[in-house]
Amino acid sequence: MNGQKLLTPDLFLQWFSKTLNLKFLNYDGLHITALSLFILSCFKNNNQALLVLLEDEASSKALYEFCCCFYPDFIYYFPKTQKSVSHIQGFVPEYKRYQTESYYALSVKKPRLFICSLSGVYEKLFPAGQNNFNGFLLKEKTKISRDSLVRVLNKWGYNKNEKTICPKTYSVRGCIVDVFPITSRNPIRVEFFDDTIESIRIFNPTSQRTITKTKETTLLPPIQTNKKLISMFDLTDKNTKKLFVKSKNNLFSITENNPNSNTKKIICSLIGKNKIRTTLKETKHYKKIFVFCNNRKQIKKVKNILPPSATLVSGSIPASIVFPEHRLCFLSFSCLSGVAPDTAPRWETGDSPGTHGQVRETRLKDLEPGGFLIHKNFGVGQYQGLKIITAKEKKQECLKITYSGGGILYLPTEDLTMVYKYHQRGVGAVRLSSLGGQTWSRQKRRVKQMTKRVIKDLIKTHTLRSRPRGFVYGPNDGLYKALKGSFPYEETPDQKKAISSIVQDMEKEIPVDRLICGDVGFGKTEVALRAIIKAVSSNKKVFFLAPTTLLADQHYILSKERLGSLGVEVELLSRFKTKPEQKKILEKLAGGHIDLLVGTHRLLSPDVVAPSLRLLIVDEEQRFGVRHKEIIKKMRSNIDVITLSATPIPRTLQQSLVGIKNISKIETPPKLRKPINTVVSYFNWESVQFSIRREISRSGQVYFLHNDINSLPFFHEKLSRLFPLLSISIAHGKMKTKTLESTVLSFFAGDIDILLCTTIIESGLDVANANTIIINNAQNFGLSQLYQMRGRVGRSPTQAFCLLFVPSGVSINNAAFKRLKAMEIYTQLGSGYDIALRDLEIRGAGSMFGYEQSGHLSHVGFEMYCDLLKEASDEALGKHEEKKKAPSIHFGGHALISPEHVPAEEDRLYFYQRISEAENTKQIKDVSLELKDRFGPLPGPAAALLAVAKMRVSLFGSSIQTLKIMDSFCSAMLCSLLPFSSLKSIENKISKRQPSYKIKETNGDIVIFMSAPSMSASLKTARYFINLFRV
């Protein structure tokens, strides 16, 4: 390691305290990073409880986060109660979780560090005299009944739900109890065997899968408030050391025990976010250099460029600082390299590496009784739920689907691949198909003909564009490398792949036509910039087309910033430009003096003439009107086209376009982004003030979204009274063009602190310094809108915050509750996939390529349309794959997931679908593991269902066409003799295992029959048959 030492956080804090002689903490002039190191040193080296008191909430929360960044153990934050907030049922306020956690930590007489504001520490919240808590200890192999645990949870006010997703809830499923303690990041799963705890597991509330096991845990009781109440300060004993912190001009002073003690000035300062090598050159004159690294990967990155005197510290600090008088330099790898510290928000649920953090998406997700399905053969029906059907003493669960005229279809769960979820377009009643009628067949034929025309048109365009363009773009030159070097972040694997594909496309003689798909903030624009610089380097002109004025303006600013310094002439053509300005731009364009022209559909006007135009980049093509799409379509035949879209491409659709359309998918989120901290509550000005102050204290900017133009002046006046020193501006779509442009540009430039706006900012604004968004009347927005609006923040390594407000006293309906709960839970980047997919289902797949087919799509549904599109594509391209007849299994026993085992119907449907779509035994095994994890040991019928499913996927590699498994016999019908050469060789093989067998040959089919004394013996025989005839 080039001779450098590696210090643990403990060893560093010991050294820091000794070197700066921190016996008494009475200092001022400290940056918050230095303050956190001073406090942590005091805490670690005094072996006693420490209470740190700050003047305001924003500073105390910031200090807590800074301390946790480097040393997260035994640190607690105690916020002030938001008394004016009336919280929505089902949403546990974050401050309550912090308070409860601190309260119980204080009761344990061990060294702990507590950080709080002066206003919070004196609140009378806790019962006097309650210093010892009798928690409920859960320990493996301990005798505790399931019912006794449930009784305790009910007594403590926990709510019983079908699934445990939120704090202070629990659920019961057979021998399993899931519970989410208010002070835990993740819920726990307790599995019982009779009256003994068999295991305790921590699980992810999103995926419901186990993260890790634990031997024991203690559930803590609620805080009793029916006694005389005392404050947090009163609860601290005489041995608790108290530190008082004051702030002025973003610098802090710290004193022990007496806030008015004299302080000693310490000179410390921040050093810039330069590259590590540059910073190290500037700091050679320091006696000691410490570089703080989060992990081994960071250590590996820096170890070879550090001088031998440098010391590595295992941990992270958010900023680089120096102490000139002591000749000490502390460098933050995270800050210098643009990589976010490897820490998660306190209450963010998480997984350990390699565990199941993602929810498996299924085609029938969110299907409820009363919803609609499309059957491949019978058309649109209404789903009435799962029903257990008993026939010949055999139980199985079926989907009950009703049709027009009273027709009923009971669909076995093994045939779930025959149905699709139907997403209704618009309002009005859904027209059901009639069982046995011809209407569905005719509709299906019409849609199939339409998909053939779409594919034919795509192939025609592709063929025309396959002709050589007469030149190739040059190799990546110095300009390209300079642009790449100026990218401030680390490229994601998918980004690299997309960029590489674009470069390869451009260096071929065939024109470029590629679609780049990726979620909000995944880096599609960077891919476009690489293509632009490559075109400009080859003396070609580029158009960058956006659907809205704000989005065009955003692309213009970014392009100007990234490309302007490289000598690229960039201009904007939109309604933000006056007529004389537009005329001047068009003259420059005609004269060949503009390299990149960014704009809205104005670029498609006849008077826009660009000699040497070679590359067109289109952002969100589906958002343009039909007329503009036709113009874009015509342009495709002459120039290179790259399309950017935040709409995902489903696997089936992508498969249908192989050989016709080049597609790059960016599915990996940027490493340096953090999940957005999302809070749902009733509206209150106290929370508004706190959130704005927190953002402004770190020199950030705020979006305040209120979607009513008439009442915007009221909110402007109120915010101006609360924050007289801040710059607050209004932005909405009915403003004069120049005023709106000026406002937006000022916000981009950082001249506006709070942008009070409507949904005009829903897409197009990308301001890295704006990391708090307040959305008022959040209950009125759709899920897609909420996700898009929240996506305006969290586009940098800085922790972002989103407040979703509901008017106080307003009762929200179940649909709105689910939307808001989804926003609270799904905060990870990439969670917009499912939301965007629903949008695609409504618009239609063809809308991504310039085709409108909403009427046809409404007949068959999105997923079936994609399947028909693939069939048309395979047929047109001559991909005649021989379709094997699916093998069938007739099982004579009970094979189902019983409601007693898995109570929620949506869960049973989820597992049935995964089983029916499984293509290999590994997928079946994963279903089995998840069932056992979430619901306990498998009952006989569920085990039989999985055993039969495992055989079904194994039959695809066998010459068996039909397998019958009954309680007295097992038979196999063969479609060929393989792997045997003759019937005689089969008889010789079988006779060695079981002399009493029969082989019949009728109508060319061979059936082998073996008797069995029981169902388990019959299952063994079935496995023997499968292995015997595996090809």
N, C-alpha and C positions, 0 to 999 in steps of 0.2 A: 504494500500500500504506500510505497514511496516514503516509508518511515513515519507516516502520520499516525497519531493515536486516535482511538475511537472511544469517546466517553459516553457512558450512560447518562440519562437525565439526572439521576441522583448524584453521580460523581461530579458532573458539571456544576450543579447547584451548590455543592459543598465548596468547590474551588471558587465559584463566583462570590459567595458570601465571605470567604476568607480573604480573597484578593482585594475586594472593595471595603473590607472591614465593616460588615453590615451588622454590628452589634445593636445599634439603635437606629431605627428607620425614621429619620427626620431629614428629608431631602425634598428639593423641588427642582423643576426644570426637566422632568422626566417625560419622554415619549411613552405611549401606552405599552409598547413592547418592552422597554426598560422597566416600567412600573411592574409589569407582570413577572419579570425575572426577579426583581427585588422582593416581591411578595412571596413568590414560590421559594426563594432561598430562605426567607424568614420562616416559612412554614416547615420546610424540610429539615432545617437545622435546629429547631426549637422543641420539636417533639411534643407539641401541645396544640389544642384547638385554637384556631385563628379566625377572628371576625373582622372582615374588611368592609368599611362603611364609606359609600360614595354619596355625592350630593343628588344625583338624579338617576333615573332608571336606565336611560340609554347608555350612560357611562358604565354602570354596574354590569349590565348585560354584555357590553363590549369587552370589559375586563375579564369577565367569566370566560367568554369565548377565546380570548387571547391566551389565558392561562391553560385552558383545556387543550389548546392547540399543541402546547409543549408537554404538559404533564396532566393528563386527564383524570388520574386517580384521586379519589377522596376530596374532590372539589365540588362544591354545591352552590347553586344560585338561588337566592330568595327574593323573588319579585314582589312588588306591591300589588295588593288586590285591586282588580279593576272593578270598583264598586258600582259604577254606572252601567256595567255590562250585564244584560240579562241573556244568559247563554241558551242557545237552541238545544232542545232535548236531543240527545244522541251525539253531541259534540262536547268532549271534555276540554275545557280551556287549558291552554298550555301553562299559564301561571299557576293553576291549581296543582298540576303535576309537580312543578318545581317546588312549590311551598310544602307539599306533602313529603316529598323526598327529603327536603332539608330538615323538616320537623323530626322525622324518624332518625335521620343521621345525627342530629343534635342529641337525641336521647341516648345514643351509644357513646359512652365516655371514652372515646378514642380520638387521636389527632385527626381533625377534619378542618378543611378550609371553607369558610362560608363568605360569600360575596353578596352584598345587598345595598340597597339605597337607604338613606336616613328616613325617608318617608315610609318605607316598607318595614324596617326593623322594629319600629315602635307601634305597629298595628297590633291591637289586641285580638288575637285569632285562636289562641290555644288554651286548653283547659289547665288551670293551675293544679299542681300536685301530681300530674300524670307524667311521671318520668320513666316508668318502666312499662313496657308494652308486652302483652302476651300475644304474640303473633301465632299464626297457625303454621306449625312446622310440618312440611311435607318431605319425607325421606324414604328412599327406596327400601323395600322389604319391611316397612313399618306397618303395623296393623291399624289402619284407618279405613272406615267404610266410605264408599262413594257418597252415600246419602248424608253422612255427617259433614262432608266437605260442602255439599250443596246447601245444607242448612246454614252453615257459617256464611257462605257467599250471599245468600238471601238476607240474612240478618245484617250484613254489612252494606246492603244496598246495591249489590251487583245486579245488572239486568240480564235476564236469560234471553239468548238469541239462538237462531239456527246455526250461525257461524260466529266465531269469536274473532272480530276484526278490530274493534275499538276498545280503548281502555275502559275498565269498570264494567265489563260484560263477561258472561260465561256461557258455555253450551254443554249439553250432555248428550252423548251418543253411546248407548250400551255401557261398556266398561270404561269409557273414556270421558274425562271432564277437561274441557279447555277453559282456561281463565286468563284474563288480561289484567294484571295488577296495574294500578294507576301509576306506580313508580317504576315500571319496567318498560324497556324499549320494545321488547317482543313478548307475546303471550307464552304461556306454558301449557303443556299437555300432560295430564296425569292419567296413566293407565293402571287399572286395578285388576287384580285376580282375586275373586271373592272379596274379602275384606282386607286385602294387603295391597300396598302400592307396588306394582310390578316395575314401572319405569316412569321417569320424569323427563320430558323433552321440551326444549325451547323451539318454537316454530315461527315461520314467517306468516303474518296474518294475510298477506296478499295471495300467496300460493297455497297456504295452509300446509306446507311441507315442513318436516323437521329440519332444523339447522344443526342442532347439537344436543347431546344428552347432558344431564346434570344429576348428581347423586342426591342433592337436597336443595330445598328453597323454602323461604318463609314468607307467607302472606301476611301483610300488616293490616291491622284494623283501621277503620276510618277514624278521623279526628273527632272526638266528642266535643260538641259545642254547647251542651246544655249545662255546663258548669261555669264558674267564674273564669273569665278569660284573661290571659296575660299575653305579652308580646314575645317576639323572637329574642329581643334584647334581654328580657326578664329570664328567659330560659337558659341563657348562657351562665356558666358558673364563674367563680372568681379566678379560676385558673385560665380562663379563655383570654388570650391576648387580643387587644383591639387596635386596629389600624384605621386612621382617618385619612381619606383621600379627597383633595379638592382639585378642581381643574380651572385653567384659564388659558385661552388661546390654544387649545388642543395640547397643552402641556400640563403635567400633574405634579402635585406636591403630596407627600406622605408623611404622617406623624404617628407616633405611638401613644396610645391611651389618651392623649390630650390634643384635640384638634387645633388648639391655639399655640402649640409649642413652636419654638423657633426652628427654622429649617436651614439646611446647608445646601447651597446651589451645586448641582452636579451638571456638568456640561455633557450632554449627549445629543446626537443628531442623527437623522435618517440619512442613508446614502442611496443614491438613485438606482433605478431598475435597469442597470446596464448589464451587459453580458458578463458572465463570471470571470472570464480571462481579463477583461478590461478592469473590472473592479479589483481583482487581485493585484494588478500592476499599480493601481492607485493606492493600495493599502500596504505596500512593502515596508513603509516606515513604522508600522504598528508592531508593538512588542509581541502581541498575541493575536492570531487570527483563528476564529472558530467558524466552521461551516456547518449549519444545521441541515441534516438530511433526514427525510422521512423513512427511507427504506434502502435495501441493498442496491437496487437499480440506480438510485440517485447517487449513492456512495461510489458505485462503479463509474458513473459518468464524470465525477469530479476528481477522483483520487489521483489521476495522472497529470492534472494541471495545477495541483496545489503545491506550494513550496513545502519543503520538509518540516518547517516550523509550524505549519497549520495543523489544527486539531479538528477532527470530525466529531460532531455531537449527534447522537441518535435522537432525533426529535425535530419538531418544526417550530419556527417562529414566523409570524406573518410579515415582518419587515426587517430590513438590514439596518443595523445601527452601529455607531462608533462612540467610544468614550475617549476623546482626545487627550485629556489629562492623564488618564491611566494607560494610554496607547493600546487600547483594546478595540478589536473590530469583530462584530458578530454578523455573519453573512447568512441570509436566508436563501437556501437553494430554491424553495418554492417561489419566493418573490422574484428572484433574479431570472429564473427560467420560464416563468409564466405557468408553472404547473401548480395546481391547487394543493394545499396541505391535505395529507391523507387522513382527514378526520370527517366524521359524519355529524350532522346535527343531533343534539341529545336525544330527541325522541324519534329520530328516523329509524324505521324498522330496517333490518338488514340481514344478510346471509353471510355465512363463512364461505371461503372459496370452494367452488365445486358443488354448492348445494342448489336447491331449486328455488330461485328467486322470482322467476317469471311465471305468470299465469299461462297455462296452456290454452290457446284459443281454439275453440271448436265451432263448427259451422252452425250449430243449433244453440249457441250461447244466448242467454237471456230469453229463450223461448218459454213462454208461459201459457197455461190453458187459456184459450180464447185467441191466441196468436194464429198465424197462418203458415201453412207449409205447401210446398210444391212437390208432388210425386212425379217421378219421371214418366210414368205410364198413365197416371190418372188425373194429373193437373192440380189445381189449387183447392185445398181443403182446410178446414179449421181444426186445429189441435185441441183436443179435449182432455189431455193428460195421459198419464201412464195407467194402464189397467192390467191386473193379473188375470190371465186366462187359464182355466184348467180344462184340459182335454185328455181323456184316457189316463187319468191320475197323474198327468204331467203338468206342472205349473211353469208358466213363463210370463214375463211382462211384455206388453205390447203398447204401442202408441195408438190411441183411439183418435181417428181422423174422420170428421163428418163432411159430407158433400151435399151439393144441391139436390133437392128432392128427397132428403132424408137418408141418403146412402151413408153407410158406415164402413170404414176400413180399419181392421185391427192389424197393424204392421208389426211383425216380430222385430225385436231390437237388433237381431243380427242383420236385418235388411235396412239399417239406417242410412246406408250409402245411397239408397233410392230416393231420399227426400232432402229438400233444401229449405232453409228458412226463407219466408217470403216477406220482403220489406215493402210495406205499402207506400205508394207515392201519392203525396197530396192528401186531400180529405175525401170523404165519401165512403160508401160501403164497398167492400171487396166482393167481386163477383166470384162465387164458388163454381168449380167445375161439377159436372154430373158424371157419376160413375157409370161407365158403359156408353156415354155419349160420344159424339164425333167432334164436338167443338174443340176440345183440347188437342186432339190429333191435328186438326187443321191449323190451330194457332202455332203449334210446335213446328209444323212444316213451313209456315210462313216465316217464322223467326230463323229457321235453319237456312232458308233461301236468302234472307237478309244477311246472315253471317257470311254466307258464301260470297255475296257481293262485296261486303267489307273486306274480306280476305283477298278477293280478286283485285280490288282497288289498291290495297296495301302492296300486294305483289307487283302490280303494274307500276306503282310509284317506285318501289324498290328496284325493279328491273331498269326503269328509266334512269334511276340514280346510280345504277351500277356501271354506267358508261364512264370511262375515264374523263376527268374534268380538264385534262390538258396540262396540269401542273401539280406539283406536290409542295406542301409547306416545308420550309427548311428545317434542319435539325435544331434542337434546343440550343440557343446561343446565350451570349452574356446577359441580354435583357431578360430572357426567361429565367436564368439562374439567379439574377438579381431580385426578380419578383418572388421566386421561391424562397430566397434567403430572407425576404422581408416579412414572410408569413410568421406572425408572432406565436403561433401555437404548433403543437405537434400534430402532424397529419394522422388521421385515423386509418386503420387498414383498408376500409372500404373507400375512403377518400383517395388513398394512394392508387388503389386499383382503378377507380374511375378516371383519375388523371392519366394514368398509364394508358388506359383504353382510348381516351381522347387523343393523346399524343400519337398513338399508333394509327388511329383513324386518319388524322391529319397528314401523316407522312405516307399515306397510300394515295394512289391515283383516283380511287373511287370516292365520290363526295361523301361527306360526313352527314349522318342522320342518327343521332343518339339521344335517348331519353335518360335523364339523370333524376332518380327518385330518392328522396330522403326527407326525414321528419324536420320540423322547424328547428333551426339552429344546428343542423348536422354538417354544414359546410359545403352546400351545393354551389354557392356563389364563388368560392375559392376555385372550384373546378372550372367554372366559366372564365374566371380571370386568367387562368393558365392558357386556355384556348385563345383568349383575346390577344395576349401578348405574343403568342406564337403566330397568329394571323398578321398582326401589325409588323412583326419582325420580317415577314415576307411581303411587306408593302401592300397588304390587303386591308380593306375597310370593314368595319364591324358595326352591326346594329344590335342593341340590347333592348328588347321589347318587354315592357311590364304592363300589367292590366290596370294599375291605378297610378294616379299622380304621385302619391306619397311613396309608393314602392319604387317608382322610376327615380324620384328624387334621392331615395336612399341608395339605390344602385349607382347613381351619378356621383354622389359624395364619396362612396367607398372606392369607386373606380378612379375618381380624380385623385384621391389620397394615395392609392396603391400604384397607379399607373402614371399619374402626372409627373411624379419625380423622375420617372424613367424616360421622359420626353414624349410620352403619348399624348396627343391632342384629344381631349375628351370634352364633349358638349352634351347639353340636355335640351330636348325638345318636348315640351308639354304645356299645359295650360298655365303653368307658373311663369311662362315667358310671354312678354307682350308681343303684339303683331310686328313691330319694328325689330325686336330682338329675334323673333322667329325668322324674319326675312333675312337678316344678317347671317344667321346660322345656316340657312339653306344655301346662301351664296358661298359661304366658306365650304360647305359640303360639296357643292357642284364643282368648286375649284380644286377639290382634292386636299383641302387643308384640315380636315377632321378625320382622325383615325377611328375613334369610337363615338358613335352617337347613341345616347341613351334616351328612351322616351316611351310614351304611351302609344295608343293606336294612331296617334298623330304621325308616327313614322310610316304608316301604311298609306298615307295620302298620296295622290298622284304627283303633287308638286315636290315631293321629297325624292330627289335624284342623287344617287351616290355612285360615281364612277369607281370601278374596282371594288364594289361591294361583294364580299365573298362569304362572310360568315354572319348568320342570324342566330342570336340567342333569345329564346322565348321563355319567359318566366310565367308559370301557371297558365298555359295555353287554354285550359278548359274554362277560364274565367272571361275569355273574350266572347264577343257576340258572334252570331252565325256569319255575318258579312265579313267581319275581320278574319275569322277562321278560314274562309274561302280564299282571301287574299294571301294568308300565310301558306295555305295549301299550294297555291300557284307558285309562290316563291320557292317552295321546297324543290321544284324541278330544276331550278337554275343555280342554287347556292347551297353552301353547307349550313346545316341546321342542328343546333343543340337545344333541347327542351329541358327546362327545370320544373320539377313538380314535387310538392309536399305530399301528394297522394301516393299511397303505397301501391305496388304492383303485386297482386296475389299470385301465388305460385302457378295456379292453373292458367291464368291469363298470360303470364310470362312464357310458359311452355308453348302456348298456342302461337306465340309470335317468334319463336326460334326460327332463324333463317329469313325473317321478314323485317324485324325491327331490332335494332341494337339497344339494349337496356343495361344501365348500370344502377345498382341499388346501393345506397349509403345507409346502412342499418346500424353501424356502430357509433354511439354517441361520443363526442369529444371527451377525452379523459379529464380535462381540467374543469368541467362543469359540475356543479353541485345540484342536488335536488332542490326544488323551490319550496321553502318553508311556507306552507299554506294553512291559513287559519279561517274558520267560518264562525261568524258570530252576529248577533244583532248590532245594528249601527249604534256607535257612540263616539262622541268627539274625543273622549279621553284616549281611546285606542288610536284614533286618527293622529292625535298630537304625538303620542309615543312613537308611532311608526315613522312619522315624518322626521321627528327629532333624531331617531336612531339612524335614518338614512343620511340626513344632512350632517350629522356628527362625523360621518366617514367621508364627507365631501361628495356624496352621491346625489342623484336626482330621483324625483317621484312622479309616477303617473297617478292621477286621481280621475277615475273614469265614472262619469255620471251621464247616462244616456238620455238626458232631457234638456234640450237647448234652452227652453224657457226658464228653467230654474238654475242654470249654470251661473248667472250673475249672483244669486244668493250665496252659493258655495264659494264663489270668488271673494265676495265681501267677508264671509265668515273666516276663510283661510287667511285673508289679508290681515284681519284683526288678530288672529292667533299667532301669525308669523309676519310681523310688520317688516322685518329685515330681509325677507326672502322675495325672490322674483317669481311671481305667479302669473301664468298666462292661460288663456282659453283657446281651444282648437276644436272646430267642428266643421262639417261639410258645407254649411251654408254661408260661411265667411267669404269675404272677398278674396279672390285668388292671391293677390299680392300680400294681403294680411296673413293668410294661412301659411303661405310660403315663408314669410319672414318669421312667423312664430315657430314653425317646424325647424327652420335652419338655426334659429337661436337655441332651441332645445338641443339639437345635434351638437352645437358648439359649446354647450354647457352654460349658456348665459341665463337659462331659465331653470329655477330650482324645482318648481311644481308645475306640471302640465295638466291643467284641468280640461278634460276632453270627453268626447263621445266615442263611439265605436269606430271612429275614423282611423284610430290607431290599431285596429284589429290585426292588420297585416301591413308590413312595409316599414315599420319603425324598428331600427336595430341600434340602440344606444347602449353601449357597454357600461356606461357610468350610471344608468338608471336601473336600480335593482330593488325598488319597492313599487308595487302596483296595488292601489286600493280600488276595488270594484264595488260600486254601490248598486243596490237592488239586484244582487247576483242571482236571485231566484228567477228572474225574468229571462235569463239567457239560456240558450241551448248548450249542451256539453261541448260541441265543436267550437262555438264562439268563446266560451269560457277558457278553453284550452288555448285557443289562438291568442286571446288577450293576455293570459298569464305568460304566454311565450314571449311577450315583449321584454320580460326581465329574465335574469338568469343566463345571460349570454356572455358571461365572462367568469373568471375564477371566483368572483366575489359571491358570498352567500346572498341569495335573493329572497324576497318576502312577497307574499301575495295575501291580501286581506279580502275576503269575500263577505260583504255586508248584506244583511237582510234587515228591512225596516223593523224597528222595535214593535213588538206586539202583533206582527203579521204572522198568520198561520200558513206555513208552506205545505203544499200537497206532497204526496208520496213521490211523484216523479221528480219534483224539484229537489226533495231531500236526497234522492238517489244521485242526482247530478252533482250536488254539492259534496256529498260524501265521497263520490268518485274523485272529485278534484282534491279533496283532503288526503285521500289514500294514495292515489296514483300521481306522485310528484316526480318520479324519475323521468329523465329524458328518454324519449322513445315511446312514452305511454300514449302518444297521440296516434299511434298506428291504427288502433281499433277505431278511434274516433274518425280518422280520415277515411278508413275503409268503409264506414257507414255512409260517409258523404259520397264516396265513389259508387256505392250500391244504389244511391238515389239518382245520381247523374247518369250512370251508365259507363261501362268500360270504354266504349268507343269515343267518349268525350275527351279522352286523353290524347286521341290521335286525330281530332278534328271531325269526328262523325257524331251525328245526333241520332239516337235510336231509342228515345225514352218510351215511345209507344210500344215498340216491340219488347223492350225490357220489362215493361209493366205486365206483359203477358206471362213470361216465363221466369222472371226473377234474375237477379244478378249472377248467382253462382251457376245456374243452369245455362245462362247465356254464355258464360265463360267456357263451360264444357262443350257447348255446341260450336263455339268459335274455334276451340281446339280441334274438334272433329272436322270442321270445314278446312282448317289450316292443314291438318294431316292429309286430308283428301287432295287438296290442291298441290301440296308439295310431294305427293306420292309416298307418304309414309304409311304404307299398308302393313301395320303390325297385325299379325295373326292373333285374334282374340281367343284366348283360352276360355272354355266354358268353366265358370267358377265351380269348384268342387263343393259338394254339400254334405252336411253331417246331420243325421237324424238321431237325436239323443232322447232316450226314453225316460230320463229322470228329471228332477227339478233343476233348472239352470236359470237363476235370476239373482239380482241384488235386491234383497227384501227391504221393504220400508222399515222393518224393525232394526235392520243392520245400518242402512243409510236412510234416515228419515226424510231428508229434503228431496223432493222430486227432481229439482234442477241438478242436484249432485248425481242422482242415479242416471239421469239422461246424459250428463257429461261423461260418466264412465262407460255407459253403453256405447256412446258414439266413438269414444277412443278405442274400445274393443272392436267394434265393427270395422273401423278404418285401419286397424293394425296390419302391418305388412310383414312383420317378423316376430319371432318369439321374444326378442329383447323388449319390444314395445309392450307386449302382453305382461312381461315380468315387471315392467315399470308401473303398469296399472295395478298389478297385485301389490307391489310395495307401497304405493300411495294409499290404496284401500286399507292395508294393515296399519299404516302410519296414522291415518286420520280416523279410522273407525274400529280398529282393533282386529283380533283374529278373524279369519274368514269363516263364516258358517258354511255348511255343506253345499247348499245351492250356489253360493258365490264361487266357491272353490271349483265346483263342477262347471260353471259358466266359463271360468278362465281356462280350465283344462281343455274344454271343447274348443275354445277360441285358439288356444295354442296348437291344437291338432289341425284346425282349419288353415292356419297360415303355413303349417308344415306340409299340408296336402298339395300346395302349389309346386312342391319339389318331388311329387310322387306320381305314380301312374294310377292311383286310385281316383275314381270319379265320384263315388258315393260311399259313405261310411255310415252304417247303422250300429248304434250302441244301445243295447237294451239290457234289462236286468237278467236275462237268461241266455242271451247270445250276442255275438258281434259278427257283422258281415261286411265285406268289402267288394264293391263292384269296380272292376278294372276297365280302363280305357285303352290299355296296352299291356303286353307281357313284360315290358321293361322293368327292371334291368335283366330279366331272365330271357333265355333264348327260346324256351318252349314251355308248354303247360306241364310236361313231365318233370322238368327241373324245379318248377314251383312246388309240385307235389312232394318231390324228394326232400326239399328244404323244410316244408311245413310239417311233414310226417315225423321228423326228428323232434319237433317241439310238442306236437299234440296229435296223437294218432287218430283221435275222433274228430275229423273235419270233413266237410263236404265241398265239392267244387261243382258248380252247375254252369253250363254254357247254353244261353238262350238268346236267339236273335243276334248273335255275334258278341253279346256281352258275357263276361266271365264273372261269376259271383262266388266268392269264397265264404263259407259259413263255418263258424266255430261256436259251440255251446259254452256257456259260462255260468258258474254257480251264483254269481252276484254281480251287482253293478260295478264294484271296484275291479273284479276280475275281468269284466267286459272292457273296462277302460284300459287295463293292462294289455289286453289282446289288441285293442285299437292302436295303441302305441307300437306294438309289435308289427302290425300291418304297415303302418306308416314308415317305420325304419326298413322293413323288408322291401318295400316297393319304392324307396327313394331313388330317383333317377340321377 
